[in-house]
Amino acid sequence: YRLAEEGPADIRIGNVASDLGIVTGSGEVTFSLESGSDYLKIDNMTGELSTTERRIDREKLPQCQMIFDENECFLDFEVSVIGPSQSWVDLFEGQVIILDINDNTPTFPSPVLTLTVEENRPVGTLYLLPTATDRDFGRNGIERYELLQEPGGDSVFELQVADTLDGEKQPQLIVKGPLDREQRDSYELSLRVRDGGDPARSSQALLRVVITDVNDNSPRFEKSVYEADLAENSSPGTPILQLRAADLDVGVNGQIEYVFGAATESVRRLLRLDENSGWLSVLHRIDREEVNQLRFTVMARDRGQPPKTDKATVVLNIRDENDNVPTIDIRKIGRIPLRDGVASVAEDVLVDTPIALVQVSDRDQGENGVVTCTVVGDVPFQLKPASEGEGEPQNKRKYFLHTSAPLDYEAVHDYNVVIVAVDSGSPSLSSNNSLLVRVGDTNDNPPVFSQAVLEVSFPENNLPGERVATVVATDADSGKNAEITYSLEASPLSSEALGSIFSIDPDSGDVSVQAVLDREQRDTYEFQVTARDKGVPSLQGSTTVVVRVADRNDNEPRFMQDVFTFYVKENLQPNSPVGMVTVMDFDKGRNAELSLSIQPGDHDQAAGIFSIENDTGTIFSTISFDREQQTSYTFKVKAVDGGEPPRSATATVSLFVMDENDNAPTVTFPSNSSYTVLPPSSNMRTVVATVVATDADTGLNADLNYSIVGGNPFKLFEIDSASGVVSLVGKLAPKNYGLHRLVVQVNDSGQPPQSTTALLHVFVNESLSNATVVESQVARSLHTPLAQDIAGDPSYELSKQRLSIVIGVVAGIMTVILLILVVVMARYCRSKGKHGYEAGKKDHEDFFTPQQHDKAKKPKKDKKGKKGKQPLYSSIVTVEASKPNGQRYDSVNEKLSDSPGMGRYRSVNGGPGSPDLARHYKSSSPLPTVQLHPQSPTAGKKHQAVQDLPPANTFVGAGDNISIGSDHCSEYS
């Protein structure tokens, strides 16, 4: 776009929307001016671009200051085209070219222009005139110059305009006539400038031409030589003298300027000459010690063309001031070296030995240069004059620096000797210089360690070459005498060579380990480190290094055995110790602090049963063991150390429960209510029956032996003590016919022994024609005291006598009498069976009460040391009768039916631990209730025992009537 400058506000420049081909009006597309908003604005809806209220001045735009092409002055702007809800944005750049207008008038630098022209200048002499400026350019710029002459005056000047190389116009004034200052000394003309604009703009200035004089007289000084004294160090600007000259000319030809003539560079640097007044003054401070006199010429020159001059000589004498401090120069003397302010003196030099030459001087003169000097401080040194000559200058003296006391390197290594010099000026000035006296060492001190014994903690499992420690020895000497070399040696207390394990850097003292240390193998190493200096002769010192190997958790806990086996008796009290495991850890400290725990076995046998004491490894049980329930336990014990990370180990514990004789033998065959039929014709050694018994214990506690303790008065039977086989050992006689009740006792071999008694019923007869009779006899035997023998037919002799009387008296009527006798005997036998026992009558001694056994108690011994009598039957049960239909009684107090053949039974009062024998007894005959007492029968009497058997071993009979095929029956009361 194009726009002329200096326009009013709201001038339309162009429509951005139409130029971009964007359709507007719907309001969905808007426009925003992103830059150029100082001079431009845009309508957000239509895209119309126009000017703001700020006026555009092309000549004031920064980007157009140096632009002289109207096509290159422009304003940049940016317009963003924004879609609906700013869903899209396009940015466009544009330019507005600012067109120049003729709004600036060309002007001269000043309204009055002055030009000086010498008189007598030849015609045609050209003088350049100042040019005018116009802020516009092109055709609006400067077009021409005009010279306006005085009305009616002679024209001695003419204007000429020349074009310069850069296209500018240069006005020039040319002399066209003679100039005589004495006739006219000035001219006033008008110079006009005009631009090429439409309409054109112009301005003019007054051109004043001044005719100057010609120089024809020289200046003259008042005197040819000027002389003065100047104190040194005078401050800049201090006036010294004024030079004066006069010129008979006027104007510039009579104006005089003063300049240096033949003068050195130091004169021009130190002095200032005022060219107008002729005053000579100090420009920079003058140091007499550098320049004591200044001689130069000064020229007086007028300002004519060409100038005329005169000269005069100036002499300045510099007066001394006390402005220099004394200087102290310290130099070597003799063979004692001195370099860079340091003198090296051996500590064994003699007192009053000169070690340096001191020269003191002052650049001032007279009293200002008279200097005295001394050594300051408490140092073993002093100054002595080097010579006593009277002709020595007062401002330059020499001294020797002597030692005044012995030197000791170990006490003081260095001395800073300060020498102070003071002049005699007023006020006096002083200075100082120092000499560093470095005392040379002799090898008189051995290396010393800070510790006689150095203890170092170093972790095990190191890498070879690791640094263990650094030993440092110091030597009070210096130089080679203090250079130390370290070496390892065996400890004086041990001849062991540790060179293969440790090494030391001879220069740094770093002790390194060359092997892998194992604290469990060795936890302490001790060796000696020797430090030797390099002096002559060499001195040495030593220290003992103790390396304590620090522990790392590199060892698992270790049980003494992989499997611990313990044996414990059953019936042990709960919370009793059952074993102890031993575990160790070769580490140390927290790495060896062990925590023990019980780990469950394969079947969680140890869960909640065992605990372990962490300090002692003792294992405790929370239960009382019963070998008959479980014979062994297997579990694991885990040990975890306290290292980081922790390490652990496990061991297996096998616990075997040892047997206690806490179970009495149990007879499984025969049952107390059963019987065996033995024919009378049986031979000797005939096996009658085998008593079978078991014991829940094991070993000797389960080693059983059998014996017949009752019911064998005729010694007809014998039992094998080992196998329980009952054999016939006697010849059976008719009197032996009938029921035999053998009381068998089964003893184990435990200590103390346990025993059980059982009843073996043997019915001796040819045949078993009426089992009910036998069963009734067996039932009665169960209620017969064991002390009373039941062995065969007790009425055998009485029956034999009766039979003889009948045969003798009534021989002829054998059959009738025999029949009557059979009937009578039958009745007689029945009446005896009814009247053998009285119901409810107690025997004077009741042997059927079972004896209770306490597993936890052992039998006491009598006072004579003999063992107490062991009960022959420790576990007795009561046999119960059966109902007619074969049913069992449900309880000991249950009432039987009203049948006259049934009886009522109750349980024995044998205590809570006593078995119920009545549960194993079945019979159709009513029998009285008996009490079983736990007391054993007396030693002198025969006794009987009742077997403790389960119901399954019960022998069941049937029938109420007694019918046997023999003439004999067993009746006992």
Secondary structure, 3 states (H helix, E strand, C coil): CEEECCCCCCCEEEEHHHHHCCCCCCCCCEEEEEECCCCEEECCCCCEEEECCCCCCHHHCHHHCCCCCCCCCEEEEEEEEECHHHCCEEEEEEEEEEECCCCCCCECCCCEEEEEEECCCCCCCEEECCCCECCCCHHHCEEEEEEECCCCCCCCEEEEEEECCCCCEEEEEEECCCCCCCCCCEEEEEEEEEECCCCCCEEEEEEEEEEECCCCCCCEECCCEEEEEEECCCCCCCEEEECCEECCCCHHHCCEEEEECCCCHHHHHHEEECCCCCEEEECCCCCCCCCCEEEEEEEEEECCCCCCEEEEEEEEEEECCCCCCCEEEEECECCECEECCEEEEECCCCCCCEEEEEEEECCCCHHHHCEEEEEECCCCEEEEECCCCCCCCCCEEEEEEEECCCCCCCCCCEEEEEEEEEECCCCCCEEEEEEEEEEECCCCCCCEECCCEEEEEEECCCCCCCEEEECCEECCCCHHHHCEEEEEEECCCCCCCCCCCEEECCCCCEEEECCCCCCCCCCEEEEEEEEEECCCCCCEEEEEEEEEEECCCCCCCEECCCEEEEEEECCCCCCCEEEECCEECCCCHHHHCEEEEEECCCCCCCCCCEEECCCCCEEEECCCCCCCCCCEEEEEEEEEECCCCCCEEEEEEEEEEECCCCCCCEEEECCCCCEEEECCCCCCCCEEEECEEECCCCHHHHCCEEEEEECCCCCCEEECCCCCEEEECCCCCHHHCEEEEEEEEEECCCCCCCEEEEEEEEEECCCCCCHHHHHHHHHHHHCCCCCCCCECCCCHHHHHHHHHHHHHHCCCCHHHHHHHHHHHHHHHHHHHHHCCCCCCCCCCCCCCCCCCCCCCCCCCECCCCCECCCCCCCCCCCCCCCCCCCCCCCCCCCCCCCCCCCCCCCCCCCCCCCCCHHHHCCCCCCCCCCCCCCCCCCCCCCCCCCCCCCHHHCCCCCCCCCCCCCCCCCCCC
